[in-house]
Amino acid sequence: MKKITLISIALVLVISLNFVGQVSAQGDYPFIIFGGSNSNNGINKSGNLTDEFEDLVFPSSMYNYNYLYSGSTFSGLNTYFTAYIHDESTSVVNYAGKILKSTDGINYIEVGGNVEPLVSIMSDNNGTLVAAGGKVYPGTNRYYSVIMTSKDDGQTFTTTHSSSLDVTNISENPLLFGGSITKVFYLNNTFFTIGNAGTNLYMLKSEDGVNWEQVGSAKFGFISGIRDISPVGMEYSNGIYVIALTDGREGYSWEWIATSNDGLNWSNVKLPISTTYDYFTSLVLVEGEFVVFGNKWFDNAGFVIKSTDGTTWSNQEPTNKRVSNVKYDANTNLFVGSYNNALLYSLDGLIWNTLKNFNGIIQTLSMSK
């Protein structure tokens, strides 16, 4: 791998040319926002990575419960979170999914909600936002999915999809089913939701965020036969959609890549790497190249693999730290991620530094466009 070493006084910065063409250590960085719990959240609006994060302020009623903040996004100058009640003592997901909006990045109001948990939110940066979630009731095989959409830049949200399926009942066959939705993406002028149920993975797609189309089968999903698999990222480049998937089992995890040319017909790629102790955490697009980040189960380090077509992947390159929730800003060549309670940053995707440690696990992380 080509490398250029820049030495200035006692500072040595190693830049991987396989990742970025030019690293900018100067200039304004994007806004960074993260969330985890009522007491573990913050925003940096200064453009200076070393500045302190400001605490977020949520509606007072939310501090009476253990809310988990699992989704976040920017939409112009506004910021949004999805949150739901989580009983940490029993690991049970409860009701009361909420959508929260701020016009200053700090003070939030509730602009939508649902009896089902809302876990992810995404904007098209043109006034439409989609929030989604779902669950499976403990001790049952019935999964629920829900999607809420705003067409007025987050002032109001309405339910645009709701469905359920008992995966053991062979007579059930809904017209649309999204699984227990874990992620919302916006790529190539289209919203995508991805959720799981039993051994199947489900996808819904919509160009307007209101009218939803089933990808694959409402009964068996678009990928079947893999239990508890979840997406860690989805990207689009040069006519190719790529999804990175993990089942996240500790000590032995199956990692997959799904690819499509049209967003409707998907192929699965089992990667040619040892995944006995490896698991995927993130997928980002860097100068047209798909870059998957992963962690080692029994090592405090991680790895990246790269591809231009989603099918042929490079060998692993090591990273010095474990990292999840990776986001990439093309304007400044900045990578930001997290691991447990640490907020991390990198200028090459391989060497990561701790930006700050917080008082709880970081669940969601977003950067302004």
Secondary structure as UniProt FT lines:
FT   STRAND          3..8
FT   TURN            9..10
FT   STRAND          11..16
FT   TURN            17..19
FT   STRAND          32..37
FT   TURN            38..39
FT   STRAND          40..44
FT   TURN            49..50
FT   HELIX           60..64
FT   STRAND          67..75
FT   TURN            76..77
FT   STRAND          78..87
FT   TURN            88..91
FT   STRAND          92..93
FT   STRAND          97..102
FT   STRAND          109..114
FT   STRAND          118..123
FT   STRAND          129..136
FT   TURN            138..139
FT   STRAND          142..150
FT   TURN            153..154
FT   STRAND          158..166
FT   TURN            167..168
FT   TURN            170..171
FT   STRAND          180..187
FT   TURN            188..189
FT   STRAND          190..197
FT   TURN            198..199
FT   STRAND          200..206
FT   STRAND          213..215
FT   TURN            218..220
FT   STRAND          223..224
FT   TURN            227..228
FT   STRAND          230..237
FT   TURN            238..239
FT   STRAND          240..246
FT   TURN            250..251
FT   STRAND          255..260
FT   STRAND          267..270
FT   STRAND          278..286
FT   TURN            287..288
FT   STRAND          289..296
FT   TURN            297..298
FT   STRAND          302..307
FT   STRAND          317..319
FT   STRAND          324..329
FT   TURN            330..333
FT   STRAND          334..339
FT   TURN            340..341
FT   STRAND          342..346
FT   STRAND          352..357
FT   STRAND          364..367
//
